Amino acid sequence: MLDRTASSQRDRLGMYNANALKLGLFGANCSSGRAATRVPERWSASWEDCLALAKMADAAGIDFMLPIGRWKGYSGDTDLHGESLETITWATGLLAATSRITCFGTVHAPLFHPIIAAKQCVTADHVGEGRFGLNVVAGWNEGEFEMFGVQQREHEARYAYAQEWIDAIKMAWGPDDDIDFDGEHIKLRKIRAKPKPYGGSRPLIMNAGSSGAGEAFAMRNCDAYFTATSSSRQGVDKTAEMIIDVKAKGRALGRDIEVFTVGQVVCRATQKEAEDYYRHATIEMADWGAVDRMMEIKNLTPETLGEKAFAEKRMYFASRALGGYPFVGTPDRIADELADLSRSGVRGIAFSMINYLDELPFFRDEVLPRLEKKCVRAKN
């Protein structure tokens, strides 16, 4: 492993390399990844496959792995996300087996006591020698919260609680001992948390809040704002417009926040082959039962939307809402789109594949060298 005993916050945000565009793998800890598909080659999310993927990604120079915080599947024929690996444990195991890649834990603030979460994160951070990142989420799935016996707060109150939660964690990571935290929601006495994060700087923090309250939370607290909005799912131009707005809001708060986004990659030797497989996996073989269940949780039904709007929304969920913007095509086309995304101001993209282990080698061998030639990625 690299010597990171004196790593700075800038080192962490840069993920210890010179890549202008950071590339990450999204959702590999959950069965089917980011695709509600019934194809037999869909992602298993077994530990063996996750470990093999992390080692492959690490050797290829992929910058990070970002998991989904999921506790209950969406039913359907495949029970989408029915099997998932808890994210901090998952990240710790992957960090122990790799040497360069950053691994995030995705943590529901209302479900994890902040002092326990602070200790878990620091443990992972020491295992990875400064390569652990925290993706903090406020949560939205009522059914998951019921499993824990936790009452979901009203939307604005969720982020008020998350603010105290992240403040408490940063206090635990800080230099002082035996200190009190006296918030409206969280009250802690004589906090003592050792060791501190690795190398004298805290893990980088990411958030993906898309509402006004969520965006404001990210602006105040996070190093990286993970945009997973409808705008980011429409393509490079819409994403570029959104980044201008996000950056301006950050500067108004005196912060230069980095912007990350989400997408799904289907890369093949020919455009037709890529488009045919994308349509086959995400539409023709969609797990419509899982899609319908996900929409139902969000109160998106024929009764609430009307039949025509529901059908359109259903297609959108299957093709883009879950996986993000589809980068579908040849290595040249995908490299062009990713380079354009980078030049628009995006710092990184977390992408998924139908089967990461099967598809990453072609992306590694064909797309990454093209991105190096376009000067948005350093030579591995």
LINNOR-V709617 format. One record per residue. SS is DSSP state (H for helix, E for strand, C for the rest). PSI is psi in whole degrees, -180 to 180 (NA if undefined). BURIAL is I if it has 24 or more other ideal C-beta (glycine too) atoms within 12 Angstrom, else O. Layout:
# LINNOR-V709617
SS:PSI:BURIAL + SS:PSI:BURIAL
This chain:
# LINNOR-V709617
C:155:O + C:154:O + C:112:O + C:26:I + C:-19:O + C:35:O + C:140:I + C:171:O + H:-34:O + H:-40:O + H:-44:I + H:-46:I + H:-34:I + C:-5:I + C:32:I + C:30:I + C:176:I + C:15:O + C:121:I + C:-40:I + C:116:I + E:133:I + E:131:I + E:162:I + E:129:I + E:129:I + C:14:I + C:-10:I + C:-3:I + E:141:I + C:134:I + C:-1:I + C:-124:I + C:33:I + C:124:I + C:79:I + E:151:I + C:5:I + C:141:I + C:-24:O + C:8:O + C:157:I + C:136:I + C:-34:I + C:20:I + C:156:O + H:-40:O + H:-43:O + H:-40:I + H:-42:I + H:-45:I + H:-39:I + H:-44:I + H:-42:I + H:-41:I + H:-45:I + H:-40:I + H:-46:I + H:-32:O + H:-15:I + C:12:I + C:140:I + C:-37:I + E:163:I + E:129:I + E:117:I + C:165:I + C:135:I + C:99:I + C:139:I + C:-17:I + C:139:I + C:174:I + C:17:I + C:-141:O + C:-175:I + C:-32:I + C:-6:I + C:62:I + C:127:I + C:17:I + C:-29:I + C:126:I + E:150:I + C:130:I + C:137:I + H:-36:I + H:-42:I + H:-45:I + H:-49:I + H:-40:I + H:-45:I + H:-41:I + H:-38:I + H:-35:I + H:-23:I + C:2:I + C:174:I + C:-17:I + C:-36:I + C:144:I + E:135:I + E:130:I + E:152:I + E:136:I + E:116:I + E:126:I + E:110:I + H:-41:I + H:-15:I + H:-12:I + C:124:I + C:134:O + H:-34:I + H:-39:I + H:-45:O + H:-41:I + H:-42:I + H:-42:I + H:-45:I + H:-42:I + H:-39:I + H:-49:I + H:-38:I + H:-39:I + H:-39:I + H:-42:I + C:4:I + C:53:I + C:13:I + C:16:I + E:141:I + E:150:I + E:120:I + E:105:I + E:133:I + E:149:I + C:-20:I + C:154:I + C:-20:I + C:105:I + H:-37:O + H:-35:O + H:-42:I + H:-35:I + H:-33:O + H:-32:O + H:-4:O + C:27:O + C:131:O + C:124:O + C:131:I + C:163:I + C:157:O + H:-51:O + H:-37:O + H:-27:O + H:-42:I + H:-24:I + H:-41:I + H:-44:I + H:-34:I + H:-47:I + H:-38:I + H:-47:I + H:-33:I + H:-41:I + H:-40:I + H:-44:I + H:-34:I + H:-42:I + H:-34:I + H:-16:I + C:-179:O + C:-17:O + C:156:O + C:160:O + C:46:O + E:156:O + E:150:O + E:120:I + E:80:O + C:179:O + C:-37:O + C:-31:O + C:128:I + E:120:O + E:145:I + E:136:O + E:59:O + E:128:I + C:116:O + C:107:I + C:145:O + C:171:O + C:169:I + C:155:I + H:136:I + H:8:I + H:7:O + C:149:I + C:162:I + C:147:I + E:147:I + E:134:I + E:152:I + E:152:I + C:28:I + C:129:I + C:-17:I + C:174:O + H:-45:O + H:-40:I + H:-43:I + H:-42:I + H:-39:I + H:-47:I + H:-43:I + H:-39:I + H:-33:I + H:-19:I + C:154:I + C:-31:I + E:127:I + E:116:I + E:103:I + E:118:I + C:49:I + C:174:I + C:-33:O + H:-44:I + H:-15:I + H:2:I + C:-8:O + C:-178:I + H:-44:I + H:-46:O + H:-38:O + H:-41:I + H:-42:I + H:-41:O + H:-39:I + H:-41:I + H:-43:O + H:-46:I + H:-45:I + H:-40:I + H:-42:O + H:-38:O + H:-45:I + H:-33:O + H:-24:O + C:7:O + C:24:O + C:141:O + C:79:O + C:142:I + E:146:I + E:126:I + E:159:I + E:-176:I + E:148:I + E:171:I + E:141:I + E:127:I + E:102:I + E:126:I + C:171:I + C:-32:O + C:156:O + H:-42:O + H:-43:O + H:-42:O + H:-47:I + H:-39:O + H:-43:O + H:-39:I + H:-46:I + H:-42:O + H:-49:I + H:-40:I + H:-21:I + H:-61:I + H:-36:O + C:25:I + E:145:I + C:87:I + H:-27:I + H:-41:O + H:-41:I + H:-46:I + H:-38:I + H:-42:I + H:-41:I + H:-39:I + H:-41:I + H:-33:I + C:10:O + C:37:O + C:97:I + C:168:O + H:-31:O + H:-38:O + H:-27:O + H:-26:O + C:152:O + H:-46:O + H:-48:O + H:-36:O + H:-44:O + H:-41:O + H:-43:O + H:-37:I + H:-43:I + H:-40:O + H:-43:I + H:-44:I + H:-38:I + H:-29:I + H:-34:I + H:-41:I + C:-50:I + C:-21:I + C:-171:I + E:130:I + E:115:I + E:97:I + E:120:I + E:-160:I + C:166:I + H:-39:I + H:-47:O + H:-45:I + H:-40:I + H:-40:I + H:-46:O + H:-43:I + H:-40:I + H:-41:I + H:-40:I + H:-43:I + H:-45:I + H:-18:O + C:-11:I + C:-4:I + C:131:I + C:-31:I + E:163:I + E:133:I + E:119:I + E:158:I + E:166:I + C:159:I + C:-47:I + C:104:I + H:-45:I + H:-39:I + H:-36:I + H:-23:I + H:-37:I + H:-41:O + H:-42:I + H:-44:I + H:-46:I + H:-29:O + H:-41:I + H:-45:I + H:-44:I + H:-34:O + H:-38:I + H:-32:I + H:-43:I + H:-28:O + C:2:I + C:27:O + C:-7:I + C:140:I + C:158:O + C:132:O + C:NA:O
